[in-house]
Structures are given as C-alpha cells and as structure tokens.
Amino acid sequence: MNVSTQIGPFSIVPEWVLWRDLSPTALKLYVVLARFADWETGEAFPARETLAERMGCSAKTVDRAVAELEGADCVRSWSIGRYSSKRYQVFQIDPLQDLDAFERTDLSTEETNLTREGTNLSKREDTDVHLTRTNEREPLERKPKNNRALTFLPDDWKPKESFYSEERFAALDIDDEADSFKNWCLAKGVKNRDWDAAFRNWLKKGLAFRAKSEYRDVERDRQKRELDEWIASLPEEEK
C-alpha cells in the first residue's frame, strides 16, 4: 500500500486510523507495515528485526505496538510456521465501518438542468464562490459502525459464560486465562472497545501457544529417545 512519485515513495494512512487512540509508536508501525503491504490483499510479512530497524526501536517495542494495533482493529497478525516471519494484514478499510450507513445523494434526482439555474454568464449576477459545486456523491461524514470509546479494562470485567462452554476452548483454563489477561492489560495500559472480543482473541492465541508448546515437548522427547537409543547401541567400552 505504497505509492512512488517524483518526491519518492510514501505510505497511505486512512483517516479512520487517525481516529483510533493510538500511541505514536503504534501509528509509526502502521505506516511502516503499509509500506510492505500488498496493494490488493493488504498482506505483509516483514521480519520482526526489519520492523525494529525501520522504526528505530527494539523488537519488544514492535511486539507491543503490534498488540496495540490489533486491539484497535488496524491490523491482524498470525504465524504460519516455526521459523517463518509473522504475517500481517494491514486494514485500509475500517473493519468496524458500515459503508451502507454513509449518506449519498443520487445525482440523477438533482435538478441539473442548466436552464433552470440560469447559466447564461452574460445574465448571471453570482459571484465566483457560486461557481464551485460540491460533489455530493462523497459521503457527508464517515462514521464508524462501532463508535464506542476506547476504555481501560473495567474492574468488574469477567468472562462470559459462553467462554466456559465453547468446545474449542475446552483445553484452556478460562479462569487462569482471564487472570493472565487482566494482569497483562493492566500492566500494559491497554485500551479497547470490546473487551469480550479482545479476550476471545487472547484465548485463540493461547491455543496457538499451547500447540507450539506441545510440539516442542514432542520434539524434545523424540530427540531424547533417539539419543537414548544411540547410547544403548554403543559398545560397552564406548559408553
């Protein structure tokens, strides 16, 4: 999502991104990711170290900025392999926006007959300011669908009952995950519009982390088993 001109390449930042309550670091990361993103799909996969270098910060600062952008529904990130770079999807269109809610004027219903407007310039008494006409096809005001304000995690927040009964989260301890989620949000000072949706994303990441941990455990056991078998195959004098 970058454009090259005579003044050099630059990134396009939609106005709705500026409406989000983002830190300067998170906004800078959005701009950097937009430079890498595919124009049509919005997908990018720069290395974590590359982002840190472009932003002039540490890799951990990049991780915090990514979490902030995801919490504000500006980007989405995921991993596809153990040794591959994380992939990102940079949203150019606000995912919380209802495009049908924009007020648009059908120009076919306007009185565009020039004779009704008296356009004979020899008879007009209008000043120059009247010669410019606004294109009424443009939306009068862009209003996000979800216009709830960003807030800190409420003190009385707790998971919905549906989280406990959802089958895909059965492998997780919801209460423990909720405590970790609260502590992380409070420590990082995270703001969000929908805390239930944020917790759902937290659980999804918890499942992904659990899968990686189980893979590492299996791989470690396999390597230990192969080492034991190799040692057992050695002659006694070489053990």
VOBA-1610 file (N, C-alpha, C; in pm, whole numbers, padded with zeros to 5 digits, always signed):
BEGIN
Met+00082-00119+00000Met+00000+00000+00000Met+00086+00125+00000Asn+00183+00127-00091Asn+00271+00242-00101Asn+00265+00295-00242Val+00297+00421-00255Val+00293+00488-00385Val+00428+00555-00406Ser+00478+00546-00527Ser+00603+00612-00561Ser+00574+00727-00654Thr+00631+00842-00625Thr+00613+00961-00707Thr+00749+01025-00727Gln+00747+01143-00786Gln+00872+01215-00808Gln+00936+01255-00675Ile+00857+01267-00571Ile+00913+01304-00440Ile+00956+01182-00361Gly+00936+01062-00420Gly+00978+00941-00352Gly+00859+00859-00305Pro+00885+00738-00254Pro+00775+00652-00206Pro+00714+00706-00078Phe+00585+00682-00060Phe+00519+00720+00064Phe+00406+00623+00092Ser+00360+00618+00217Ser+00252+00529+00259Ser+00122+00606+00273Ile+00011+00536+00250Ile-00121+00596+00265Ile-00179+00554+00399Val-00215+00651+00480Val-00276+00623+00610Val-00421+00671+00607Pro-00519+00580+00614Pro-00659+00621+00612Pro-00693+00710+00732Glu-00789+00796+00713Glu-00825+00890+00819Glu-00879+00818+00943Trp-00949+00702+00921Trp-01007+00634+01038Trp-00899+00582+01131Val-00779+00555+01078Val-00668+00511+01164Val-00630+00623+01259Leu-00636+00747+01210Leu-00602+00862+01295Leu-00707+00883+01404Trp-00829+00834+01382Trp-00933+00845+01484Trp-00907+00752+01601Arg-00836+00642+01575Arg-00807+00548+01682Arg-00713+00614+01784Asp-00729+00576+01909Asp-00645+00633+02014Asp-00513+00556+02020Leu-00428+00578+01918Leu-00303+00505+01906Leu-00186+00586+01960Ser-00089+00515+02013Ser+00035+00581+02055Ser+00115+00617+01930Pro+00208+00712+01941Pro+00291+00746+01825Pro+00369+00625+01771Thr+00411+00536+01860Thr+00486+00418+01814Thr+00397+00325+01732Ala+00273+00302+01777Ala+00182+00216+01703Ala+00146+00276+01567Leu+00126+00407+01565Leu+00094+00473+01438Leu+00211+00464+01341Lys+00332+00477+01393Lys+00451+00466+01308Lys+00463+00324+01253Leu+00431+00224+01336Leu+00436+00086+01289Leu+00335+00063+01179Tyr+00214+00121+01191Tyr+00113+00107+01085Tyr+00170+00161+00953Val+00237+00277+00960Val+00294+00337+00839Val+00400+00245+00779Val+00486+00190+00864Val+00593+00102+00814Val+00533-00024+00753Leu+00434-00085+00820Leu+00371-00205+00765Leu+00301-00176+00633Ala+00242-00057+00622Ala+00173-00021+00499Ala+00270-00016+00381Arg+00397+00018+00407Arg+00497+00021+00301Arg+00526-00119+00247Phe+00512-00220+00332Phe+00539-00358+00291Phe+00415-00429+00237Ala+00297-00376+00265Ala+00173-00449+00237Ala+00141-00454+00088Asp+00084-00567+00047Asp+00036-00583-00090Asp-00082-00490-00114Trp-00084-00428-00232Trp-00187-00328-00260Trp-00328-00387-00257Glu-00343-00510-00308Glu-00476-00569-00318Glu-00518-00642-00191Thr-00429-00723-00136Thr-00465-00806-00020Thr-00436-00741+00114Gly-00345-00645+00115Gly-00307-00582+00242Gly-00213-00667+00325Glu-00166-00780+00271Glu-00081-00869+00348Glu+00067-00828+00336Ala+00138-00846+00448Ala+00281-00816+00452Ala+00348-00916+00545Phe+00476-00942+00520Phe+00546-01035+00608Phe+00692-00993+00629Pro+00712-00867+00674Pro+00849-00826+00707Pro+00894-00892+00836Ala+01023-00916+00847Ala+01077-00977+00968Ala+01065-00879+01085Arg+01056-00937+01203Arg+01046-00856+01325Arg+01166-00762+01338Glu+01283-00812+01304Glu+01404-00731+01313Glu+01402-00617+01211Thr+01343-00644+01095Thr+01333-00539+00993Thr+01244-00425+01040Leu+01131-00460+01102Leu+01041-00357+01154Leu+01110-00276+01263Ala+01183-00345+01349Ala+01254-00274+01457Ala+01358-00178+01401Glu+01427-00222+01295Glu+01527-00136+01233Glu+01464-00014+01168Arg+01353-00036+01096Arg+01285+00075+01029Arg+01231+00176+01130Met+01185+00127+01245Met+01124+00214+01345Met+01226+00271+01442Gly+01347+00216+01443Gly+01448+00264+01534Gly+01418+00230+01678Cys+01369+00107+01700Cys+01332+00066+01836Cys+01369-00082+01853Ser+01336-00137+01970Ser+01366-00276+01998Ser+01256-00367+01942Ala+01286-00496+01932Ala+01187-00593+01883Ala+01070-00603+01980Lys+01096-00590+02110Lys+00988-00596+02208Lys+00893-00477+02193Thr+00949-00362+02159Thr+00863-00245+02133Thr+00774-00269+02012Val+00829-00337+01912Val+00749-00374+01794Val+00634-00465+01835Asp+00663-00563+01922Asp+00558-00655+01967Asp+00446-00581+02040Arg+00484-00485+02123Arg+00382-00408+02196Arg+00299-00323+02100Ala+00365-00267+01998Ala+00292-00185+01901Ala+00198-00271+01816Val+00241-00393+01782Val+00155-00485+01708Val+00031-00518+01790Ala+00050-00547+01919Ala-00064-00578+02006Ala-00160-00459+02014Glu-00106-00339+02017Glu-00191-00219+02023Glu-00270-00201+01894Leu-00206-00224+01781Leu-00276-00212+01652Leu-00384-00318+01637Glu-00355-00439+01685Glu-00457-00545+01679Glu-00574-00512+01770Gly-00545-00458+01887Gly-00652-00420+01979Gly-00740-00309+01924Ala-00682-00226+01837Ala-00758-00116+01777Ala-00815-00153+01641Asp-00804-00283+01602Asp-00859-00333+01475Asp-00799-00260+01355Cys-00667-00233+01362Cys-00598-00170+01249Cys-00520-00273+01167Val-00472-00378+01232Val-00401-00485+01164Val-00439-00618+01226Arg-00405-00725+01155Arg-00422-00861+01207Arg-00291-00934+01181Ser-00247-01015+01275Ser-00122-01087+01257Ser-00141-01235+01289Trp-00059-01319+01225Trp-00064-01462+01251Trp+00068-01523+01206Ser+00095-01645+01253Ser+00217-01717+01216Ser+00178-01842+01139Ile+00261-01881+01041Ile+00230-01999+00961Ile+00335-02108+00978Gly+00438-02080+01054Gly+00542-02181+01074Gly+00637-02139+01184Arg+00714-02235+01229Arg+00803-02209+01342Arg+00915-02113+01308Tyr+00967-02122+01186Tyr+01083-02042+01150Tyr+01052-01933+01048Ser+00928-01912+01017Ser+00891-01809+00919Ser+00853-01680+00990Ser+00863-01570+00915Ser+00825-01440+00971Ser+00674-01436+00994Lys+00635-01359+01093Lys+00493-01341+01118Lys+00431-01266+01000Arg+00309-01302+00967Arg+00237-01234+00859Arg+00140-01132+00918Tyr+00118-01025+00843Tyr+00031-00917+00888Tyr-00070-00886+00777Gln-00187-00846+00819Gln-00282-00790+00724Gln-00312-00648+00769Val-00278-00553+00684Val-00297-00412+00715Val-00432-00368+00659Phe-00522-00325+00744Phe-00655-00286+00701Phe-00652-00143+00647Gln-00694-00127+00521Gln-00710+00006+00463Gln-00853+00056+00482Ile-00947-00039+00486Ile-01087-00006+00512Ile-01118-00044+00655Asp-01183+00045+00727Asp-01213+00022+00868Asp-01301-00103+00882Pro-01255-00209+00950Pro-01337-00330+00965Pro-01461-00308+01052Leu-01465-00197+01125Leu-01581-00167+01209Leu-01678-00072+01140Gln-01652-00043+01015Gln-01727+00060+00946Gln-01842+00002+00865Asp-01954+00070+00866Asp-02071+00030+00787Asp-02082+00125+00668Leu-02034+00076+00552Leu-02033+00163+00435Leu-02174+00202+00391Asp-02271+00115+00420Asp-02408+00146+00377Asp-02469+00259+00458Ala-02404+00293+00569Ala-02460+00398+00655Ala-02426+00537+00603Phe-02336+00545+00506Phe-02299+00676+00454Phe-02418+00737+00380Glu-02434+00866+00395Glu-02540+00935+00324Glu-02487+00975+00187Arg-02552+00925+00085Arg-02510+00958-00050Arg-02628+01018-00126Thr-02600+01107-00217Thr-02704+01172-00295Thr-02700+01120-00437Asp-02812+01078-00487Asp-02821+01030-00625Asp-02828+01152-00716Leu-02726+01170-00796Leu-02722+01288-00881Leu-02833+01288-00984Ser-02891+01167-01010Ser-02997+01161-01110Ser-03122+01231-01061Thr-03135+01253-00929Thr-03255+01317-00875Thr-03236+01468-00860Glu-03113+01516-00887Glu-03090+01658-00870Glu-03144+01734-00991Glu-03171+01859-00967Glu-03214+01944-01077Glu-03089+01996-01147Thr-03045+01916-01244Thr-02920+01951-01312Thr-02943+02022-01445Asn-03068+02051-01474Asn-03098+02122-01598Asn-03038+02263-01589Leu-02942+02288-01674Leu-02871+02415-01664Leu-02961+02535-01690Thr-03069+02512-01768Thr-03156+02625-01797Thr-03227+02671-01671Arg-03253+02578-01576Arg-03321+02617-01453Arg-03230+02699-01363Glu-03098+02686-01382Glu-03007+02756-01294Glu-02965+02890-01354Gly-03012+02914-01475Gly-02978+03041-01537Gly-02829+03055-01557Thr-02772+02967-01639Thr-02627+02965-01653Thr-02576+03056-01763Asn-02660+03136-01819Asn-02613+03232-01917Asn-02524+03333-01845Leu-02394+03321-01868Leu-02300+03401-01791Leu-02318+03550-01814Ser-02375+03586-01926Ser-02395+03728-01952Ser-02503+03787-01863Lys-02592+03702-01808Lys-02701+03748-01725Lys-02681+03716-01577Arg-02577+03634-01545Arg-02557+03592-01406Arg-02508+03708-01322Glu-02555+03711-01201Glu-02507+03809-01106Glu-02435+03739-00991Asp-02412+03603-01004Asp-02345+03529-00898Asp-02199+03569-00889Thr-02145+03561-00769Thr-02003+03581-00750Thr-01932+03450-00778Asp-01799+03455-00784Asp-01722+03336-00819Asp-01742+03222-00722Val-01778+03253-00596Val-01791+03148-00498Val-01902+03050-00535His-02000+03095-00613His-02111+03010-00652His-02076+02919-00769Leu-01963+02942-00831Leu-01927+02863-00947Leu-01867+02729-00910Thr-01836+02709-00784Thr-01780+02582-00737Thr-01891+02502-00671Arg-01909+02378-00715Arg-02017+02296-00663Arg-01959+02170-00599Thr-02003+02140-00480Thr-01954+02023-00409Thr-02006+01895-00473Asn-01920+01798-00487Asn-01961+01667-00538Asn-02036+01595-00429Glu-02168+01589-00440Glu-02249+01533-00332Glu-02249+01381-00331Arg-02174+01318-00423Arg-02159+01174-00416Arg-02068+01133-00300Glu-01983+01225-00256Glu-01895+01194-00145Glu-01976+01185-00016Pro-01941+01093+00073Pro-02012+01082+00200Pro-01998+01211+00280Leu-02106+01255+00343Leu-02103+01377+00421Leu-02017+01362+00545Glu-02020+01245+00603Glu-01941+01222+00724Glu-01915+01073+00738Arg-01794+01037+00764Arg-01760+00896+00780Arg-01776+00860+00927Lys-01872+00777+00954Lys-01899+00737+01092Lys-01871+00589+01108Pro-01783+00553+01200Pro-01757+00411+01221Pro-01879+00341+01278Lys-01896+00216+01239Lys-02010+00139+01287Lys-02007+00123+01439Asn-01888+00093+01490Asn-01872+00078+01633Asn-01813+00207+01687Asn-01898+00295+01740Asn-01850+00423+01787Asn-01834+00428+01938Arg-01822+00309+01999Arg-01792+00307+02141Arg-01651+00357+02165Ala-01630+00428+02273Ala-01498+00483+02302Ala-01404+00375+02353Leu-01276+00396+02328Leu-01174+00307+02384Leu-01167+00326+02535Thr-01168+00218+02609Thr-01166+00226+02755Thr-01063+00129+02811Phe-01020+00156+02933Phe-00939+00059+03005Phe-01028-00056+03052Leu-00967-00168+03086Leu-01042-00285+03129Leu-01118-00252+03259Pro-01251-00268+03260Pro-01328-00238+03382Pro-01287-00329+03497Asp-01294-00276+03617Asp-01256-00354+03736Asp-01346-00476+03755Asp-01471-00465+03712Asp-01566-00574+03735Asp-01579-00667+03613Trp-01488-00653+03517Trp-01499-00739+03398Trp-01469-00884+03434Lys-01544-00975+03375Lys-01519-01118+03388Lys-01567-01187+03262Pro-01514-01305+03231Pro-01552-01373+03106Pro-01700-01410+03104Lys-01757-01409+02985Lys-01894-01456+02969Lys-01902-01607+02992Glu-02019-01653+03028Glu-02038-01796+03049Glu-02014-01876+02922Ser-02037-01813+02807Ser-02021-01884+02680Ser-01877-01929+02658Phe-01781-01857+02716Phe-01641-01897+02700Phe-01615-02033+02767Tyr-01683-02059+02877Tyr-01662-02184+02950Tyr-01720-02304+02874Ser-01826-02279+02799Ser-01894-02389+02730Ser-01849-02407+02586Glu-01767-02314+02534Glu-01724-02323+02395Glu-01623-02438+02381Glu-01653-02529+02292Glu-01576-02653+02283Glu-01430-02630+02246Arg-01404-02535+02159Arg-01266-02519+02112Arg-01174-02464+02222Phe-01233-02407+02327Phe-01152-02356+02438Phe-01148-02454+02555Ala-01195-02577+02532Ala-01203-02675+02641Ala-01065-02709+02698Ala-00962-02699+02616Ala-00827-02733+02662Ala-00767-02625+02751Leu-00830-02510+02759Leu-00776-02398+02837Leu-00852-02383+02968Asp-00782-02334+03069Asp-00845-02299+03196Asp-00890-02153+03185Ile-01018-02132+03165Ile-01070-01998+03137Ile-01040-01902+03251Asp-01055-01947+03376Asp-01029-01858+03490Asp-00884-01815+03495Asp-00791-01910+03473Asp-00649-01876+03471Asp-00617-01781+03355Glu-00676-01809+03240Glu-00653-01722+03124Glu-00708-01582+03150Ala-00823-01575+03217Ala-00882-01444+03247Ala-00793-01365+03342Asp-00735-01431+03442Asp-00645-01363+03534Asp-00521-01311+03461Ser-00465-01395+03373Ser-00348-01353+03297Ser-00383-01237+03203Phe-00501-01245+03143Phe-00548-01139+03052Phe-00563-01006+03127Lys-00622-01010+03245Lys-00639-00888+03325Lys-00504-00829+03362Asn-00415-00915+03413Asn-00284-00865+03456Asn-00207-00803+03339Trp-00216-00867+03222Trp-00144-00815+03106Trp-00202-00680+03063Cys-00334-00668+03059Cys-00399-00543+03016Cys-00367-00430+03113Leu-00369-00460+03242Leu-00340-00357+03342Leu-00193-00315+03335Ala-00104-00412+03316Ala+00038-00381+03311Ala+00074-00299+03188Lys+00008-00328+03076Lys+00039-00260+02950Lys-00043-00133+02930Gly-00146-00114+03014Gly-00232+00002+02995Gly-00311-00003+02866Val-00357-00124+02831Val-00427-00144+02703Val-00568-00086+02709Lys-00609-00024+02600Lys-00747+00022+02585Lys-00815-00058+02474Asn-00947-00074+02485Asn-01019-00149+02384Asn-01164-00103+02381Arg-01231-00139+02270Arg-01373-00107+02259Arg-01461-00224+02302Asp-01417-00344+02274Asp-01495-00464+02302Asp-01405-00561+02377Trp-01420-00568+02507Trp-01330-00650+02588Trp-01360-00799+02574Asp-01483-00836+02544Asp-01513-00977+02521Asp-01445-01026+02394Ala-01448-00943+02290Ala-01380-00979+02165Ala-01229-00986+02186Ala-01176-00894+02267Ala-01032-00895+02295Ala-00993-01022+02370Phe-01078-01065+02464Phe-01048-01186+02540Phe-01057-01310+02450Arg-01150-01308+02355Arg-01161-01420+02261Arg-01031-01433+02180Asn-00978-01319+02134Asn-00852-01322+02061Asn-00739-01373+02151Trp-00744-01335+02278Trp-00644-01383+02374Trp-00648-01536+02384Leu-00769-01591+02391Leu-00784-01737+02401Leu-00735-01806+02274Lys-00762-01746+02158Lys-00715-01804+02032Lys-00562-01810+02031Lys-00500-01703+02077Lys-00354-01702+02083Lys-00304-01803+02186Gly-00383-01820+02294Gly-00346-01919+02394Gly-00346-02060+02336Leu-00443-02089+02251Leu-00447-02221+02186Leu-00327-02239+02093Ala-00292-02132+02019Ala-00177-02141+01929Ala-00048-02162+02009Phe-00034-02091+02121Phe+00085-02107+02205Phe+00092-02247+02264Arg-00025-02298+02305Arg-00029-02432+02361Arg+00013-02536+02257Ala-00034-02517+02132Ala+00003-02611+02026Ala+00153-02608+02001Lys+00213-02488+02003Lys+00357-02478+01983Lys+00432-02544+02098Ser+00382-02525+02221Ser+00449-02585+02337Ser+00443-02737+02330Glu+00326-02789+02292Glu+00314-02934+02280Glu+00405-02989+02171Tyr+00417-02913+02062Tyr+00506-02956+01954Tyr+00650-02961+02004Arg+00691-02857+02077Arg+00827-02855+02130Arg+00851-02970+02227Asp+00749-03002+02310Asp+00764-03113+02404Asp+00780-03246+02330Val+00697-03265+02227Val+00705-03388+02149Val+00841-03398+02080Glu+00886-03285+02023Glu+01014-03284+01954Glu+01129-03312+02052Arg+01121-03254+02171Arg+01225-03279+02271Arg+01227-03425+02315Asp+01107-03483+02335Asp+01100-03624+02373Asp+01156-03714+02262Arg+01126-03678+02138Arg+01177-03758+02027Arg+01329-03754+02021Gln+01386-03634+02037Gln+01531-03622+02034Gln+01596-03698+02150Lys+01533-03690+02268Lys+01587-03762+02384Lys+01580-03913+02362Arg+01470-03959+02302Arg+01455-04102+02275Arg+01559-04150+02174Glu+01582-04069+02071Glu+01684-04107+01972Glu+01823-04109+02034Leu+01849-04012+02123Leu+01980-04010+02190Leu+01998-04133+02279Asp+01893-04171+02353Asp+01900-04289+02440Asp+01923-04415+02357Glu+01853-04423+02242Glu+01871-04541+02156Glu+02012-04547+02100Trp+02067-04430+02065Trp+02204-04428+02012Trp+02305-04469+02118Ile+02285-04419+02242Ile+02376-04456+02352Ile+02366-04606+02380Ala+02242-04658+02377Ala+02223-04800+02405Ala+02288-04888+02298Ser+02304-04835+02176Ser+02362-04915+02068Ser+02515-04916+02071Leu+02575-04831+02153Leu+02720-04824+02160Leu+02777-04946+02235Pro+02894-04989+02196Pro+02960-05093+02275Pro+02984-05048+02418Glu+02993-05138+02509Glu+03006-05105+02649Glu+03130-05019+02677Glu+03241-05048+02606Glu+03363-04974+02633Glu+03356-04829+02585Glu+03259-04797+02496Glu+03246-04659+02445Glu+03144-04579+02523Lys+03067-04644+02611Lys+02965-04573+02688Lys+03029-04494+02801
//
